[in-house]
Amino acid sequence: MNEFKYFSLQNLSIGYNKKFPILEEVNLSLGAGEIIAVIGSNGSGKTTLIKTITGLIRELKGELNIHTSTKMSLVPQIKELKLGFPLTVEAALQLTSNIKIFGASDTDKEKFANEILVRMGIDTYKDILIKECSGGQLQKYLLARSLISDANCIFLDEPLDALDQNSQKEIISLLSELTIRKNLSFFIITHHITEEWLNHFSTVYKIQGRFLQ
């Protein structure tokens, strides 16, 4: 059994007020090549949990241990994306990835990046302005941006909401494949998981009240 963990939470309390934590006694960890999911209703604390792990807010109590080799990336919800800048999908990806994309690949990293972009169909709308993309196109762009980065631990906040059923299946299968091929790990929060997805997850947690089960 692999004991290595990118991060682990021990009896963690999270929120914005020590007297009124949103979640208490959270215990979970994410190892290399794992996909875990946290499900819960809107407002249950899912996004606050991700923000705590990624360091955007401080934990209230307990231990948050992050391994020195952990490189995190967060795929936010579409509603959190600012769409005012006049960049095409290709330009935005090029700006954040700092590697050659949609062209001749000189390195394994570039070959992998271009494979991902083509498999996700992003090459078909690379010339569209970010602000003109559909919800599904934006969702794929955000995910691809993290997949072609140097991150090994990727957090996804409601990553499938804007996608149709076929795209959802393709994305879940791709993530599962990358845990094996690239040893990437994924932490997904969502308000629902269909039964056909369950075999792709290492562990599924559910928020009940202020606790994770």
VOBA-1610 file (N, C-alpha, C; in pm, whole numbers, padded with zeros to 5 digits, always signed):
BEGIN
Met+00084-00120+00000Met+00000+00000+00000Met+00087+00125+00000Asn+00053+00222-00085Asn+00130+00344-00096Asn+00093+00440+00017Glu+00190+00470+00104Glu+00164+00557+00217Glu+00191+00704+00184Phe+00252+00731+00067Phe+00282+00869+00031Phe+00152+00948+00012Lys+00149+01068+00066Lys+00033+01154+00053Lys+00075+01295+00011Tyr+00006+01348-00089Tyr+00031+01485-00128Tyr-00011+01581-00016Phe-00121+01548+00049Phe-00161+01625+00167Phe-00249+01537+00256Ser-00258+01575+00383Ser-00346+01505+00476Ser-00406+01605+00574Leu-00531+01582+00609Leu-00603+01665+00705Leu-00634+01580+00827Gln-00606+01632+00945Gln-00631+01560+01069Gln-00711+01648+01164Asn-00834+01604+01191Asn-00924+01675+01283Asn-00932+01825+01250Leu-00946+01853+01121Leu-00944+01991+01075Leu-01082+02056+01088Ser-01083+02177+01138Ser-01204+02261+01140Ser-01180+02377+01046Ile-01279+02407+00964Ile-01263+02513+00864Ile-01380+02609+00868Gly-01357+02728+00817Gly-01461+02829+00812Gly-01400+02966+00832Tyr-01481+03060+00877Tyr-01437+03198+00891Tyr-01453+03252+01032Asn-01506+03167+01121Asn-01527+03207+01259Asn-01505+03085+01348Lys-01410+03093+01442Lys-01378+02978+01526Lys-01497+02929+01609Lys-01586+03020+01640Lys-01703+02982+01720Lys-01808+02910+01636Phe-01804+02933+01505Phe-01906+02874+01417Phe-01840+02813+01293Pro-01764+02704+01309Pro-01698+02641+01193Pro-01800+02585+01094Ile-01761+02589+00968Ile-01849+02532+00865Ile-01839+02379+00865Leu-01716+02328+00876Leu-01693+02184+00886Leu-01598+02159+01003Glu-01619+02045+01073Glu-01537+02010+01188Glu-01483+01868+01174Glu-01368+01844+01236Glu-01309+01711+01248Glu-01295+01643+01111Val-01245+01718+01014Val-01225+01663+00880Val-01096+01581+00877Asn-01108+01456+00835Asn-00993+01367+00823Asn-00994+01304+00684Leu-00896+01340+00604Leu-00883+01279+00471Leu-00743+01306+00420Ser-00706+01234+00315Ser-00575+01252+00253Ser-00584+01217+00106Leu-00488+01265+00029Leu-00483+01236-00114Leu-00342+01190-00150Gly-00333+01068-00202Gly-00205+01013-00243Gly-00185+01023-00393Ala-00066+00990-00439Ala-00034+00996-00581Ala-00120+00898-00658Gly-00176+00942-00770Gly-00256+00856-00855Gly-00394+00826-00802Glu-00445+00909-00713Glu-00579+00889-00657Glu-00675+00996-00706Ile-00802+00958-00711Ile-00910+01055-00734Ile-01007+01042-00618Ile-01025+01150-00543Ile-01127+01146-00439Ile-01230+01255-00466Ala-01349+01233-00417Ala-01458+01327-00438Ala-01523+01361-00305Val-01569+01484-00294Val-01648+01529-00181Val-01779+01581-00237Ile-01890+01523-00194Ile-02020+01565-00242Ile-02097+01632-00129Gly-02179+01726-00166Gly-02259+01797-00067Gly-02341+01904-00136Ser-02443+01951-00068Ser-02532+02051-00125Ser-02462+02186-00134Asn-02522+02278-00207Asn-02467+02414-00216Asn-02464+02478-00078Gly-02352+02541-00045Gly-02338+02606+00084Gly-02296+02514+00197Ser-02263+02389+00165Ser-02227+02293+00270Ser-02082+02301+00313Gly-01999+02376+00239Gly-01860+02393+00278Gly-01759+02333+00182Lys-01804+02285+00068Lys-01713+02219-00027Lys-01605+02314-00077Thr-01646+02432-00124Thr-01549+02527-00177Thr-01458+02580-00066Thr-01513+02600+00051Thr-01432+02645+00165Thr-01325+02541+00197Leu-01357+02414+00183Leu-01261+02307+00207Leu-01145+02316+00108Ile-01175+02333-00019Ile-01071+02347-00120Ile-00985+02471-00094Lys-01049+02581-00061Lys-00974+02704-00035Lys-00881+02689+00084Thr-00922+02609+00182Thr-00837+02586+00298Thr-00716+02502+00262Ile-00738+02394+00188Ile-00628+02305+00151Ile-00528+02377+00063Thr-00577+02459-00029Thr-00488+02528-00123Thr-00427+02657-00065Gly-00461+02688+00060Gly-00398+02799+00128Gly-00461+02935+00105Leu-00580+02939+00045Leu-00646+03066+00022Leu-00707+03123+00150Ile-00745+03033+00243Ile-00788+03076+00376Ile-00721+02985+00479Arg-00712+03031+00603Arg-00646+02956+00709Arg-00743+02859+00775Glu-00692+02745+00815Glu-00772+02651+00891Glu-00800+02708+01030Leu-00909+02668+01092Leu-00945+02716+01225Leu-00881+02632+01335Lys-00867+02502+01307Lys-00818+02410+01410Lys-00774+02281+01342Gly-00682+02208+01405Gly-00638+02081+01351Gly-00511+02093+01269Glu-00479+01985+01196Glu-00354+01981+01121Glu-00379+01967+00971Leu-00307+02048+00895Leu-00306+02041+00749Leu-00161+02022+00707Asn-00130+01901+00661Asn+00007+01867+00624Asn+00017+01851+00472Ile+00107+01927+00411Ile+00126+01925+00266Ile+00270+01884+00236His+00288+01780+00156His+00421+01731+00122His+00496+01834+00037Thr+00626+01839+00053Thr+00707+01938-00019Thr+00704+01919-00171Ser+00672+01800-00218Ser+00668+01774-00362Ser+00534+01809-00426Thr+00438+01850-00344Thr+00304+01878-00393Thr+00299+02008-00472Lys+00248+01998-00595Lys+00227+02116-00679Lys+00078+02123-00712Met+00010+02219-00652Met-00135+02227-00662Met-00180+02318-00776Ser-00297+02283-00830Ser-00364+02369-00927Ser-00513+02361-00901Leu-00580+02473-00911Leu-00723+02479-00883Leu-00801+02514-01009Val-00898+02430-01041Val-00991+02457-01152Val-01118+02515-01091Pro-01138+02647-01103Pro-01252+02711-01036Pro-01382+02689-01111Gln-01490+02730-01049Gln-01618+02730-01117Gln-01618+02840-01223Ile-01695+02819-01328Ile-01700+02915-01438Ile-01740+03053-01389Lys-01831+03059-01293Lys-01880+03189-01246Lys-01771+03272-01179Glu-01659+03209-01142Glu-01550+03281-01079Glu-01448+03333-01181Leu-01469+03299-01309Leu-01375+03341-01413Leu-01409+03479-01465Lys-01311+03568-01468Lys-01330+03702-01524Lys-01308+03695-01676Leu-01409+03737-01750Leu-01407+03717-01894Leu-01383+03844-01974Gly-01339+03950-01911Gly-01326+04076-01981Gly-01205+04088-02070Phe-01100+04008-02046Phe-00977+04027-02123Phe-00992+03973-02265Pro-00936+04045-02364Pro-00955+04010-02506Pro-00851+03910-02555Leu-00850+03791-02498Leu-00755+03688-02539Leu-00829+03570-02600Thr-00767+03510-02701Thr-00821+03386-02755Thr-00787+03271-02660Val-00851+03158-02679Val-00823+03039-02599Val-00676+03001-02614Glu-00627+03002-02737Glu-00487+02965-02760Glu-00392+03061-02689Ala-00417+03191-02700Ala-00329+03290-02638Ala-00330+03277-02486Ala-00447+03251-02430Ala-00457+03237-02285Ala-00382+03113-02237Leu-00395+03003-02310Leu-00324+02881-02274Leu-00174+02899-02289Gln-00134+02965-02396Gln+00008+02988-02421Gln+00069+03074-02310Leu-00007+03172-02266Leu+00039+03264-02162Leu+00062+03192-02030Thr-00025+03099-01997Thr-00017+03031-01867Thr+00070+02906-01869Ser+00089+02845-01987Ser+00164+02719-01992Ser+00312+02738-02017Asn+00347+02845-02088Asn+00488+02875-02118Asn+00556+02764-02198Ile+00479+02692-02279Ile+00533+02591-02370Ile+00466+02609-02506Lys+00523+02546-02607Lys+00464+02555-02741Lys+00340+02467-02749Ile+00231+02526-02793Ile+00108+02449-02809Ile+00054+02470-02950Phe-00023+02371-02998Phe-00082+02374-03131Phe+00025+02394-03239Gly+00139+02329-03220Gly+00245+02337-03320Gly+00338+02220-03305Ala+00453+02226-03371Ala+00552+02119-03361Ala+00601+02106-03217Ser+00599+01985-03166Ser+00637+01960-03027Ser+00781+01912-03020Asp+00861+01981-02939Asp+01003+01946-02926Asp+01034+01863-02803Thr+00944+01863-02707Thr+00969+01791-02582Thr+00851+01701-02549Asp+00875+01606-02458Asp+00767+01517-02415Asp+00655+01596-02349Lys+00692+01700-02276Lys+00591+01783-02210Lys+00500+01850-02312Glu+00559+01901-02420Glu+00480+01966-02524Glu+00393+01865-02597Lys+00447+01745-02622Lys+00368+01641-02688Lys+00247+01603-02605Phe+00270+01589-02474Phe+00160+01555-02384Phe+00056+01666-02383Ala+00101+01792-02373Ala+00009+01905-02368Ala-00077+01909-02493Asn-00016+01892-02609Asn-00093+01898-02733Asn-00187+01780-02748Glu-00146+01665-02697Glu-00236+01549-02698Glu-00361+01579-02617Ile-00343+01637-02498Ile-00456+01668-02411Ile-00549+01769-02478Leu-00491+01873-02538Leu-00572+01978-02601Leu-00654+01924-02718Val-00594+01833-02795Val-00667+01774-02908Val-00774+01678-02857Arg-00740+01596-02759Arg-00839+01500-02707Arg-00960+01569-02645Met-00937+01688-02589Met-01048+01762-02529Met-01119+01850-02631Gly-01071+01849-02755Gly-01137+01923-02861Gly-01110+02072-02860Ile-01012+02114-02781Ile-00985+02257-02768Ile-00923+02313-02896Asp-00858+02228-02974Asp-00802+02275-03101Asp-00909+02325-03197Thr-01033+02283-03178Thr-01141+02323-03268Thr-01194+02463-03236Tyr-01162+02517-03120Tyr-01208+02653-03089Tyr-01095+02738-03029Lys-00973+02707-03063Lys-00857+02777-03007Lys-00851+02924-03048Asp-00916+02960-03159Asp-00911+03099-03207Asp-01027+03184-03155Ile-01115+03126-03076Ile-01227+03200-03020Ile-01182+03278-02898Leu-01236+03398-02880Leu-01207+03476-02760Leu-01265+03405-02637Ile-01191+03410-02528Ile-01237+03346-02403Ile-01379+03392-02369Lys-01403+03521-02380Lys-01534+03576-02340Lys-01647+03532-02432Glu-01614+03473-02548Glu-01716+03429-02642Glu-01740+03277-02636Cys-01668+03208-02549Cys-01682+03063-02538Cys-01813+03026-02468Ser-01865+02910-02501Ser-01982+02858-02431Ser-01939+02808-02293Gly-02037+02774-02211Gly-02006+02722-02078Gly-01923+02595-02083Gly-01957+02505-02174Gly-01882+02381-02187Gly-01740+02405-02236Gln-01725+02497-02331Gln-01591+02530-02381Gln-01504+02591-02271Leu-01563+02678-02191Leu-01489+02739-02080Leu-01446+02633-01979Gln-01537+02540-01950Gln-01506+02435-01854Gln-01387+02352-01901Lys-01386+02317-02028Lys-01275+02239-02082Lys-01146+02320-02084Tyr-01156+02447-02116Tyr-01038+02534-02116Tyr-00976+02539-01977Leu-01057+02558-01874Leu-01006+02566-01737Leu-00938+02436-01694Leu-01000+02324-01729Leu-00942+02195-01694Leu-00811+02172-01769Ala-00812+02201-01898Ala-00690+02182-01979Ala-00576+02267-01927Arg-00606+02388-01885Arg-00504+02478-01832Arg-00429+02415-01714Ser-00502+02342-01629Ser-00438+02276-01516Ser-00366+02148-01558Leu-00426+02074-01651Leu-00367+01947-01692Leu-00232+01965-01762Ile-00215+02075-01833Ile-00088+02095-01905Ile+00012+02176-01823Ser-00023+02205-01700Ser+00071+02274-01611Ser+00162+02171-01545Asp+00243+02216-01451Asp+00332+02126-01378Asp+00265+02065-01255Ala+00138+02091-01236Ala+00070+02044-01115Ala+00060+01892-01112Asn+00073+01836-00992Asn+00050+01693-00973Asn-00070+01666-00883Cys-00127+01772-00829Cys-00242+01761-00740Cys-00343+01867-00783Ile-00449+01825-00852Ile-00542+01918-00915Ile-00677+01916-00846Phe-00724+02033-00807Phe-00853+02049-00741Phe-00956+02099-00841Leu-01072+02035-00843Leu-01176+02071-00938Leu-01304+02105-00863Asp-01350+02230-00882Asp-01470+02279-00815Asp-01588+02270-00912Glu-01676+02172-00890Glu-01792+02149-00977Glu-01750+02146-01124Pro-01663+02051-01163Pro-01601+02054-01296Pro-01689+02007-01411Leu-01804+01946-01382Leu-01881+01884-01489Leu-02015+01950-01516Asp-02048+02052-01438Asp-02181+02112-01447Asp-02215+02166-01585Ala-02118+02226-01653Ala-02147+02291-01781Ala-02132+02197-01901Leu-02100+02070-01875Leu-02074+01977-01984Leu-02193+01885-02010Asp-02209+01845-02135Asp-02314+01748-02167Asp-02270+01609-02119Gln-02361+01515-02125Gln-02335+01382-02069Gln-02216+01312-02133Asn-02204+01321-02265Asn-02091+01256-02332Asn-01959+01320-02291Ser-01956+01451-02282Ser-01834+01520-02240Ser-01797+01485-02096Gln-01897+01471-02011Gln-01873+01431-01873Gln-01803+01295-01867Lys-01853+01200-01944Lys-01794+01067-01947Lys-01650+01072-01997Glu-01627+01150-02102Glu-01493+01161-02159Glu-01395+01222-02059Ile-01438+01325-01987Ile-01351+01392-01892Ile-01318+01300-01774Ile-01418+01234-01719Ile-01394+01143-01606Ile-01300+01030-01648Ser-01320+00976-01768Ser-01232+00870-01818Ser-01089+00921-01837Leu-01076+01043-01888Leu-00944+01102-01908Leu-00871+01121-01775Leu-00940+01174-01676Leu-00877+01194-01545Leu-00832+01060-01487Ser-00917+00960-01499Ser-00882+00827-01449Ser-00759+00772-01520Glu-00753+00793-01650Glu-00638+00748-01729Glu-00509+00818-01685Leu-00519+00948-01655Leu-00400+01025-01618Leu-00347+00990-01480Thr-00431+00935-01395Thr-00380+00888-01265Thr-00282+00774-01285Ile-00302+00697-01392Ile-00214+00583-01421Ile-00096+00626-01506Arg-00123+00699-01613Arg-00017+00740-01706Arg+00082+00839-01645Lys+00028+00937-01572Lys+00110+01048-01522Lys+00116+01054-01370Asn+00048+00962-01304Asn+00045+00959-01157Asn-00013+01089-01100Leu-00101+01154-01176Leu-00166+01274-01127Leu-00275+01237-01025Ser-00305+01330-00939Ser-00410+01310-00839Ser-00513+01422-00852Phe-00639+01386-00825Phe-00748+01482-00840Phe-00837+01483-00718Phe-00876+01603-00677Phe-00968+01624-00565Phe-01088+01698-00622Ile-01201+01629-00631Ile-01319+01683-00697Ile-01429+01711-00596Ile-01487+01831-00603Ile-01605+01858-00522Ile-01723+01880-00616Thr-01837+01827-00578Thr-01955+01835-00663Thr-02079+01815-00577His-02194+01846-00630His-02318+01825-00556His-02385+01693-00594His-02327+01623-00693His-02383+01492-00727His-02278+01407-00800Ile-02293+01276-00788Ile-02210+01182-00862Ile-02302+01070-00912Thr-02296+01042-01041Thr-02377+00934-01094Thr-02310+00799-01063Glu-02388+00695-01061Glu-02337+00562-01027Glu-02228+00516-01123Glu-02239+00555-01248Glu-02141+00509-01347Glu-02004+00572-01326Trp-01997+00680-01248Trp-01867+00741-01220Trp-01796+00677-01102Leu-01870+00609-01016Leu-01816+00567-00887Leu-01690+00482-00898Asn-01681+00398-01000Asn-01564+00310-01010Asn-01437+00385-01048His-01449+00514-01081His-01331+00595-01113His-01268+00658-00989Phe-01340+00657-00876Phe-01294+00727-00757Phe-01230+00632-00656Ser-01121+00678-00594Ser-01058+00602-00487Ser-01145+00605-00362Thr-01197+00724-00329Thr-01282+00743-00212Thr-01383+00852-00242Val-01504+00836-00191Val-01607+00940-00202Val-01653+00977-00061Tyr-01644+01106-00029Tyr-01690+01157+00100Tyr-01819+01236+00080Lys-01903+01235+00182Lys-02027+01312+00177Lys-02035+01403+00298Ile-02072+01528+00275Ile-02089+01624+00384Ile-02228+01607+00444Gln-02229+01579+00572Gln-02354+01568+00647Gln-02347+01667+00763Gly-02426+01772+00755Gly-02417+01875+00858Gly-02282+01942+00855Arg-02210+01936+00969Arg-02077+01996+00976Arg-01966+01891+00968Phe-02001+01770+00924Phe-01902+01663+00926Phe-01893+01592+00790Leu-01776+01532+00769Leu-01749+01458+00647Leu-01761+01309+00677Gln-01835+01238+00594Gln-01855+01094+00617Gln-01816+01014+00494
//
